Amino acid sequence: MASGSAIISSDAIALRFAQLKLEGRRAFVPYVTAGHPDPARSVELLQGLERAGADVVEVGVPFSDPLADGAVIQASSQRALDLGVRFDQVLEIIASAGLTVPVVLFSYLNPLLRGGDDALRRAADAGAHGVLVTDLPLGADAERESWFARGPLAFIRLVAPTTPATRMAEIARTGSGFVYLISRLGVTGERNDLPPDLAATAARLRTATSLPVCIGFGISRPEQARAVAQLADGVVVGSAIVRAANESVDAALRLATLLRRAIDDA
């Protein structure tokens, strides 16, 4: 990496998970869409999530064609776009929030490319520590994968439940920070139950990598978060928090507090 500040940025996630491991705790990883419900309340929500006990925060970059997302996050992304939130405004929101916990940019590839060759550097300067790209599977674009891997942000890789163990290992080797295990196929969104094979899938991924494992997609209620915390190093909750934020920031933070308690009770 090019500079000391880059090392500090990308290592923040690893350090957070190392500390959690020492404490015998699991990470609470909420997702929010930058600029939703509006830029000012987006900053308020981010700061409130840290106070509510978030260990890492995923900040979604609004995109016009979010194919991996369900209706709730799609609507939040469109609302942010309608308010003029683009990549540069996302960085302003992160900088304004001034979080002390690690921040992961959750994005499709196109907004990052439109951010320019220095997009990752500027994101790190704004206070981001990692980047997760939803539409860049292993081997799809070696040049771009190298750009992310060499950059100042931890490169979080996604693993699907249908991924064989050998490919899980290949994916994890190209990433850092943690591995994001998608709990089920399909798009993001709240679900009534967890997949019956989730424990087996998580165990298979653990044999393939030494990186921390976070599980997301479809986790919306405290009892689900508690169950997932028994399988993973971190629990990602997105749509339920975004939906609650449609009501108010306070409603989203009340849910976040319940999720935090449930994870700690696992």
Helices and strands as residue ranges (DSSP letters): H 4-23, E 27-33, H 39-51, E 57-60, H 71-82, H 87-97, E 103-107, H 109-114, H 119-126, E 130-133, H 142-150, E 154-159, H 165-173, E 179-182, H 198-208, E 213-216, H 222-229, E 234-237, H 239-247, H 249-264
